[in-house]
Amino acid sequence: MPMVTIIKKGTSVIQMKRLLKEAFSKTPKRNIRQYAGVLKTDVDPLKYQKKMRNEWS
């Protein structure tokens, strides 16, 4: 469930930074390193891209 932070007009920069820092500190940290690497496939990437874009010439 996404968190909503309401910042009203006239709020000082210091208060905005504090509110944003507080909001981001509560979000769970995700490990995206598990997605890093090389995808091994038999499909030629350029041919696949052209097919998806309908760029056959």
PDB file with one MODEL, atoms N, CA, C and O in Angstrom:
MODEL        1
ATOM      1  N   MET A   1       0.837  -1.164   0.000  1.00  0.00           N
ATOM      2  CA  MET A   1       0.000   0.000   0.000  1.00  0.00           C
ATOM      3  C   MET A   1       0.889   1.237   0.000  1.00  0.00           C
ATOM      4  O   MET A   1       1.724   1.394   0.891  1.00  0.00           O
ATOM      5  N   PRO A   2       0.723   2.121  -0.988  1.00  0.00           N
ATOM      6  CA  PRO A   2       1.590   3.294  -1.074  1.00  0.00           C
ATOM      7  C   PRO A   2       1.296   4.291   0.042  1.00  0.00           C
ATOM      8  O   PRO A   2       0.162   4.443   0.497  1.00  0.00           O
ATOM      9  N   MET A   3       2.344   4.950   0.456  1.00  0.00           N
ATOM     10  CA  MET A   3       2.210   5.949   1.501  1.00  0.00           C
ATOM     11  C   MET A   3       2.070   7.320   0.859  1.00  0.00           C
ATOM     12  O   MET A   3       2.737   7.608  -0.135  1.00  0.00           O
ATOM     13  N   VAL A   4       1.213   8.169   1.412  1.00  0.00           N
ATOM     14  CA  VAL A   4       0.992   9.499   0.877  1.00  0.00           C
ATOM     15  C   VAL A   4       1.507  10.512   1.883  1.00  0.00           C
ATOM     16  O   VAL A   4       1.175  10.459   3.067  1.00  0.00           O
ATOM     17  N   THR A   5       2.323  11.438   1.393  1.00  0.00           N
ATOM     18  CA  THR A   5       2.811  12.524   2.222  1.00  0.00           C
ATOM     19  C   THR A   5       2.223  13.817   1.680  1.00  0.00           C
ATOM     20  O   THR A   5       2.428  14.154   0.514  1.00  0.00           O
ATOM     21  N   ILE A   6       1.505  14.531   2.506  1.00  0.00           N
ATOM     22  CA  ILE A   6       0.874  15.772   2.081  1.00  0.00           C
ATOM     23  C   ILE A   6       1.758  16.938   2.511  1.00  0.00           C
ATOM     24  O   ILE A   6       2.076  17.096   3.690  1.00  0.00           O
ATOM     25  N   ILE A   7       2.149  17.749   1.531  1.00  0.00           N
ATOM     26  CA  ILE A   7       2.946  18.938   1.795  1.00  0.00           C
ATOM     27  C   ILE A   7       2.112  20.134   1.370  1.00  0.00           C
ATOM     28  O   ILE A   7       1.795  20.302   0.192  1.00  0.00           O
ATOM     29  N   LYS A   8       1.766  20.952   2.334  1.00  0.00           N
ATOM     30  CA  LYS A   8       0.902  22.092   2.056  1.00  0.00           C
ATOM     31  C   LYS A   8       1.712  23.288   1.574  1.00  0.00           C
ATOM     32  O   LYS A   8       2.914  23.386   1.823  1.00  0.00           O
ATOM     33  N   LYS A   9       1.034  24.192   0.883  1.00  0.00           N
ATOM     34  CA  LYS A   9       1.644  25.411   0.393  1.00  0.00           C
ATOM     35  C   LYS A   9       2.143  26.224   1.584  1.00  0.00           C
ATOM     36  O   LYS A   9       1.432  26.382   2.577  1.00  0.00           O
ATOM     37  N   GLY A  10       3.347  26.730   1.483  1.00  0.00           N
ATOM     38  CA  GLY A  10       3.921  27.522   2.561  1.00  0.00           C
ATOM     39  C   GLY A  10       4.799  26.724   3.498  1.00  0.00           C
ATOM     40  O   GLY A  10       5.381  27.291   4.423  1.00  0.00           O
ATOM     41  N   THR A  11       4.911  25.421   3.285  1.00  0.00           N
ATOM     42  CA  THR A  11       5.767  24.577   4.114  1.00  0.00           C
ATOM     43  C   THR A  11       7.222  24.915   3.815  1.00  0.00           C
ATOM     44  O   THR A  11       7.599  25.050   2.652  1.00  0.00           O
ATOM     45  N   SER A  12       8.027  25.051   4.837  1.00  0.00           N
ATOM     46  CA  SER A  12       9.429  25.403   4.625  1.00  0.00           C
ATOM     47  C   SER A  12      10.190  24.244   3.991  1.00  0.00           C
ATOM     48  O   SER A  12       9.779  23.086   4.064  1.00  0.00           O
ATOM     49  N   VAL A  13      11.303  24.591   3.373  1.00  0.00           N
ATOM     50  CA  VAL A  13      12.130  23.585   2.698  1.00  0.00           C
ATOM     51  C   VAL A  13      12.651  22.562   3.703  1.00  0.00           C
ATOM     52  O   VAL A  13      12.722  21.371   3.401  1.00  0.00           O
ATOM     53  N   ILE A  14      13.006  23.018   4.874  1.00  0.00           N
ATOM     54  CA  ILE A  14      13.525  22.116   5.905  1.00  0.00           C
ATOM     55  C   ILE A  14      12.456  21.107   6.317  1.00  0.00           C
ATOM     56  O   ILE A  14      12.747  19.921   6.474  1.00  0.00           O
ATOM     57  N   GLN A  15      11.227  21.573   6.490  1.00  0.00           N
ATOM     58  CA  GLN A  15      10.144  20.671   6.859  1.00  0.00           C
ATOM     59  C   GLN A  15       9.849  19.679   5.733  1.00  0.00           C
ATOM     60  O   GLN A  15       9.578  18.506   5.993  1.00  0.00           O
ATOM     61  N   MET A  16       9.901  20.149   4.471  1.00  0.00           N
ATOM     62  CA  MET A  16       9.660  19.249   3.332  1.00  0.00           C
ATOM     63  C   MET A  16      10.708  18.153   3.294  1.00  0.00           C
ATOM     64  O   MET A  16      10.381  16.981   3.109  1.00  0.00           O
ATOM     65  N   LYS A  17      11.971  18.533   3.468  1.00  0.00           N
ATOM     66  CA  LYS A  17      13.042  17.534   3.444  1.00  0.00           C
ATOM     67  C   LYS A  17      12.868  16.521   4.574  1.00  0.00           C
ATOM     68  O   LYS A  17      13.098  15.328   4.381  1.00  0.00           O
ATOM     69  N   ARG A  18      12.457  17.002   5.764  1.00  0.00           N
ATOM     70  CA  ARG A  18      12.250  16.100   6.890  1.00  0.00           C
ATOM     71  C   ARG A  18      11.106  15.130   6.618  1.00  0.00           C
ATOM     72  O   ARG A  18      11.212  13.942   6.920  1.00  0.00           O
ATOM     73  N   LEU A  19      10.001  15.640   6.041  1.00  0.00           N
ATOM     74  CA  LEU A  19       8.854  14.784   5.734  1.00  0.00           C
ATOM     75  C   LEU A  19       9.211  13.731   4.687  1.00  0.00           C
ATOM     76  O   LEU A  19       8.838  12.565   4.811  1.00  0.00           O
ATOM     77  N   LEU A  20       9.933  14.157   3.659  1.00  0.00           N
ATOM     78  CA  LEU A  20      10.324  13.206   2.613  1.00  0.00           C
ATOM     79  C   LEU A  20      11.304  12.165   3.147  1.00  0.00           C
ATOM     80  O   LEU A  20      11.203  10.984   2.816  1.00  0.00           O
ATOM     81  N   LYS A  21      12.242  12.601   3.966  1.00  0.00           N
ATOM     82  CA  LYS A  21      13.202  11.659   4.547  1.00  0.00           C
ATOM     83  C   LYS A  21      12.474  10.633   5.414  1.00  0.00           C
ATOM     84  O   LYS A  21      12.791   9.444   5.382  1.00  0.00           O
ATOM     85  N   GLU A  22      11.506  11.100   6.179  1.00  0.00           N
ATOM     86  CA  GLU A  22      10.723  10.210   7.033  1.00  0.00           C
ATOM     87  C   GLU A  22       9.916   9.204   6.201  1.00  0.00           C
ATOM     88  O   GLU A  22       9.823   8.027   6.550  1.00  0.00           O
ATOM     89  N   ALA A  23       9.339   9.686   5.102  1.00  0.00           N
ATOM     90  CA  ALA A  23       8.538   8.808   4.247  1.00  0.00           C
ATOM     91  C   ALA A  23       9.406   7.745   3.586  1.00  0.00           C
ATOM     92  O   ALA A  23       9.018   6.579   3.523  1.00  0.00           O
ATOM     93  N   PHE A  24      10.586   8.141   3.092  1.00  0.00           N
ATOM     94  CA  PHE A  24      11.445   7.189   2.396  1.00  0.00           C
ATOM     95  C   PHE A  24      12.132   6.237   3.361  1.00  0.00           C
ATOM     96  O   PHE A  24      12.496   5.131   2.963  1.00  0.00           O
ATOM     97  N   SER A  25      12.322   6.623   4.601  1.00  0.00           N
ATOM     98  CA  SER A  25      12.968   5.725   5.552  1.00  0.00           C
ATOM     99  C   SER A  25      12.049   4.563   5.922  1.00  0.00           C
ATOM    100  O   SER A  25      12.522   3.524   6.381  1.00  0.00           O
ATOM    101  N   LYS A  26      10.745   4.730   5.728  1.00  0.00           N
ATOM    102  CA  LYS A  26       9.788   3.677   6.070  1.00  0.00           C
ATOM    103  C   LYS A  26       9.570   2.685   4.933  1.00  0.00           C
ATOM    104  O   LYS A  26       9.004   1.614   5.152  1.00  0.00           O
ATOM    105  N   THR A  27      10.011   3.025   3.721  1.00  0.00           N
ATOM    106  CA  THR A  27       9.799   2.116   2.600  1.00  0.00           C
ATOM    107  C   THR A  27      10.771   0.944   2.708  1.00  0.00           C
ATOM    108  O   THR A  27      11.931   1.135   3.072  1.00  0.00           O
ATOM    109  N   PRO A  28      10.316  -0.244   2.400  1.00  0.00           N
ATOM    110  CA  PRO A  28      11.205  -1.403   2.483  1.00  0.00           C
ATOM    111  C   PRO A  28      12.268  -1.345   1.388  1.00  0.00           C
ATOM    112  O   PRO A  28      11.987  -0.979   0.247  1.00  0.00           O
ATOM    113  N   LYS A  29      13.460  -1.705   1.749  1.00  0.00           N
ATOM    114  CA  LYS A  29      14.565  -1.722   0.788  1.00  0.00           C
ATOM    115  C   LYS A  29      14.512  -3.035   0.009  1.00  0.00           C
ATOM    116  O   LYS A  29      14.336  -4.109   0.585  1.00  0.00           O
ATOM    117  N   ARG A  30      14.666  -2.929  -1.293  1.00  0.00           N
ATOM    118  CA  ARG A  30      14.623  -4.122  -2.136  1.00  0.00           C
ATOM    119  C   ARG A  30      15.996  -4.378  -2.727  1.00  0.00           C
ATOM    120  O   ARG A  30      16.703  -3.453  -3.127  1.00  0.00           O
ATOM    121  N   ASN A  31      16.350  -5.624  -2.774  1.00  0.00           N
ATOM    122  CA  ASN A  31      17.624  -6.015  -3.352  1.00  0.00           C
ATOM    123  C   ASN A  31      17.425  -6.242  -4.841  1.00  0.00           C
ATOM    124  O   ASN A  31      16.857  -7.257  -5.244  1.00  0.00           O
ATOM    125  N   ILE A  32      17.890  -5.297  -5.668  1.00  0.00           N
ATOM    126  CA  ILE A  32      17.710  -5.436  -7.113  1.00  0.00           C
ATOM    127  C   ILE A  32      18.908  -6.106  -7.776  1.00  0.00           C
ATOM    128  O   ILE A  32      18.908  -6.316  -8.989  1.00  0.00           O
ATOM    129  N   ARG A  33      19.912  -6.437  -7.002  1.00  0.00           N
ATOM    130  CA  ARG A  33      21.083  -7.100  -7.571  1.00  0.00           C
ATOM    131  C   ARG A  33      20.746  -8.481  -8.125  1.00  0.00           C
ATOM    132  O   ARG A  33      21.469  -8.997  -8.977  1.00  0.00           O
ATOM    133  N   GLN A  34      19.668  -9.080  -7.656  1.00  0.00           N
ATOM    134  CA  GLN A  34      19.291 -10.394  -8.144  1.00  0.00           C
ATOM    135  C   GLN A  34      18.896 -10.352  -9.616  1.00  0.00           C
ATOM    136  O   GLN A  34      18.898 -11.386 -10.284  1.00  0.00           O
ATOM    137  N   TYR A  35      18.559  -9.171 -10.132  1.00  0.00           N
ATOM    138  CA  TYR A  35      18.157  -9.035 -11.526  1.00  0.00           C
ATOM    139  C   TYR A  35      19.321  -8.650 -12.434  1.00  0.00           C
ATOM    140  O   TYR A  35      19.162  -8.617 -13.655  1.00  0.00           O
ATOM    141  N   ALA A  36      20.468  -8.364 -11.870  1.00  0.00           N
ATOM    142  CA  ALA A  36      21.633  -7.968 -12.653  1.00  0.00           C
ATOM    143  C   ALA A  36      22.230  -9.192 -13.347  1.00  0.00           C
ATOM    144  O   ALA A  36      22.210 -10.299 -12.809  1.00  0.00           O
ATOM    145  N   GLY A  37      22.759  -8.973 -14.548  1.00  0.00           N
ATOM    146  CA  GLY A  37      23.409 -10.063 -15.246  1.00  0.00           C
ATOM    147  C   GLY A  37      23.037 -10.093 -16.711  1.00  0.00           C
ATOM    148  O   GLY A  37      22.566  -9.100 -17.265  1.00  0.00           O
ATOM    149  N   VAL A  38      23.245 -11.213 -17.321  1.00  0.00           N
ATOM    150  CA  VAL A  38      23.025 -11.386 -18.743  1.00  0.00           C
ATOM    151  C   VAL A  38      21.902 -12.383 -18.962  1.00  0.00           C
ATOM    152  O   VAL A  38      21.876 -13.451 -18.349  1.00  0.00           O
ATOM    153  N   LEU A  39      20.989 -12.033 -19.826  1.00  0.00           N
ATOM    154  CA  LEU A  39      19.904 -12.932 -20.179  1.00  0.00           C
ATOM    155  C   LEU A  39      20.361 -13.780 -21.352  1.00  0.00           C
ATOM    156  O   LEU A  39      20.701 -13.249 -22.409  1.00  0.00           O
ATOM    157  N   LYS A  40      20.373 -15.074 -21.176  1.00  0.00           N
ATOM    158  CA  LYS A  40      20.814 -15.975 -22.239  1.00  0.00           C
ATOM    159  C   LYS A  40      19.597 -16.475 -22.997  1.00  0.00           C
ATOM    160  O   LYS A  40      18.691 -17.073 -22.417  1.00  0.00           O
ATOM    161  N   THR A  41      19.587 -16.223 -24.301  1.00  0.00           N
ATOM    162  CA  THR A  41      18.464 -16.626 -25.122  1.00  0.00           C
ATOM    163  C   THR A  41      18.952 -16.906 -26.545  1.00  0.00           C
ATOM    164  O   THR A  41      20.047 -16.494 -26.930  1.00  0.00           O
ATOM    165  N   ASP A  42      18.133 -17.603 -27.309  1.00  0.00           N
ATOM    166  CA  ASP A  42      18.486 -17.924 -28.693  1.00  0.00           C
ATOM    167  C   ASP A  42      17.970 -16.870 -29.665  1.00  0.00           C
ATOM    168  O   ASP A  42      18.218 -16.971 -30.866  1.00  0.00           O
ATOM    169  N   VAL A  43      17.256 -15.860 -29.169  1.00  0.00           N
ATOM    170  CA  VAL A  43      16.662 -14.836 -30.019  1.00  0.00           C
ATOM    171  C   VAL A  43      17.673 -13.723 -30.261  1.00  0.00           C
ATOM    172  O   VAL A  43      18.345 -13.271 -29.333  1.00  0.00           O
ATOM    173  N   ASP A  44      17.777 -13.284 -31.513  1.00  0.00           N
ATOM    174  CA  ASP A  44      18.644 -12.157 -31.842  1.00  0.00           C
ATOM    175  C   ASP A  44      17.960 -10.874 -31.359  1.00  0.00           C
ATOM    176  O   ASP A  44      16.844 -10.582 -31.787  1.00  0.00           O
ATOM    177  N   PRO A  45      18.598 -10.110 -30.485  1.00  0.00           N
ATOM    178  CA  PRO A  45      17.955  -8.930 -29.916  1.00  0.00           C
ATOM    179  C   PRO A  45      17.511  -7.899 -30.956  1.00  0.00           C
ATOM    180  O   PRO A  45      16.431  -7.324 -30.826  1.00  0.00           O
ATOM    181  N   LEU A  46      18.323  -7.660 -31.978  1.00  0.00           N
ATOM    182  CA  LEU A  46      17.977  -6.671 -32.989  1.00  0.00           C
ATOM    183  C   LEU A  46      16.763  -7.111 -33.808  1.00  0.00           C
ATOM    184  O   LEU A  46      15.881  -6.303 -34.096  1.00  0.00           O
ATOM    185  N   LYS A  47      16.719  -8.379 -34.180  1.00  0.00           N
ATOM    186  CA  LYS A  47      15.567  -8.887 -34.922  1.00  0.00           C
ATOM    187  C   LYS A  47      14.303  -8.821 -34.067  1.00  0.00           C
ATOM    188  O   LYS A  47      13.232  -8.471 -34.562  1.00  0.00           O
ATOM    189  N   TYR A  48      14.427  -9.155 -32.798  1.00  0.00           N
ATOM    190  CA  TYR A  48      13.276  -9.106 -31.896  1.00  0.00           C
ATOM    191  C   TYR A  48      12.766  -7.679 -31.737  1.00  0.00           C
ATOM    192  O   TYR A  48      11.557  -7.446 -31.758  1.00  0.00           O
ATOM    193  N   GLN A  49      13.679  -6.725 -31.578  1.00  0.00           N
ATOM    194  CA  GLN A  49      13.292  -5.322 -31.425  1.00  0.00           C
ATOM    195  C   GLN A  49      12.578  -4.807 -32.671  1.00  0.00           C
ATOM    196  O   GLN A  49      11.562  -4.120 -32.567  1.00  0.00           O
ATOM    197  N   LYS A  50      13.098  -5.131 -33.829  1.00  0.00           N
ATOM    198  CA  LYS A  50      12.461  -4.695 -35.069  1.00  0.00           C
ATOM    199  C   LYS A  50      11.081  -5.330 -35.233  1.00  0.00           C
ATOM    200  O   LYS A  50      10.149  -4.689 -35.718  1.00  0.00           O
ATOM    201  N   LYS A  51      10.959  -6.581 -34.831  1.00  0.00           N
ATOM    202  CA  LYS A  51       9.672  -7.258 -34.913  1.00  0.00           C
ATOM    203  C   LYS A  51       8.649  -6.583 -34.000  1.00  0.00           C
ATOM    204  O   LYS A  51       7.501  -6.381 -34.397  1.00  0.00           O
ATOM    205  N   MET A  52       9.059  -6.234 -32.783  1.00  0.00           N
ATOM    206  CA  MET A  52       8.149  -5.589 -31.832  1.00  0.00           C
ATOM    207  C   MET A  52       7.733  -4.196 -32.297  1.00  0.00           C
ATOM    208  O   MET A  52       6.630  -3.739 -31.995  1.00  0.00           O
ATOM    209  N   ARG A  53       8.612  -3.526 -33.027  1.00  0.00           N
ATOM    210  CA  ARG A  53       8.329  -2.175 -33.512  1.00  0.00           C
ATOM    211  C   ARG A  53       7.752  -2.169 -34.929  1.00  0.00           C
ATOM    212  O   ARG A  53       7.458  -1.105 -35.476  1.00  0.00           O
ATOM    213  N   ASN A  54       7.592  -3.328 -35.511  1.00  0.00           N
ATOM    214  CA  ASN A  54       7.112  -3.451 -36.898  1.00  0.00           C
ATOM    215  C   ASN A  54       7.975  -2.647 -37.865  1.00  0.00           C
ATOM    216  O   ASN A  54       7.461  -1.898 -38.696  1.00  0.00           O
ATOM    217  N   GLU A  55       9.292  -2.812 -37.745  1.00  0.00           N
ATOM    218  CA  GLU A  55      10.229  -2.063 -38.575  1.00  0.00           C
ATOM    219  C   GLU A  55      10.857  -2.939 -39.653  1.00  0.00           C
ATOM    220  O   GLU A  55      11.994  -2.694 -40.057  1.00  0.00           O
ATOM    221  N   TRP A  56      10.159  -3.928 -40.110  1.00  0.00           N
ATOM    222  CA  TRP A  56      10.740  -4.785 -41.148  1.00  0.00           C
ATOM    223  C   TRP A  56      10.849  -3.991 -42.427  1.00  0.00           C
ATOM    224  O   TRP A  56       9.868  -3.421 -42.904  1.00  0.00           O
ATOM    225  N   SER A  57      12.036  -3.957 -42.976  1.00  0.00           N
ATOM    226  CA  SER A  57      12.219  -3.202 -44.209  1.00  0.00           C
ATOM    227  C   SER A  57      12.653  -4.079 -45.351  1.00  0.00           C
ATOM    228  O   SER A  57      12.851  -3.591 -46.464  1.00  0.00           O
TER     229      SER A  57
ENDMDL
END
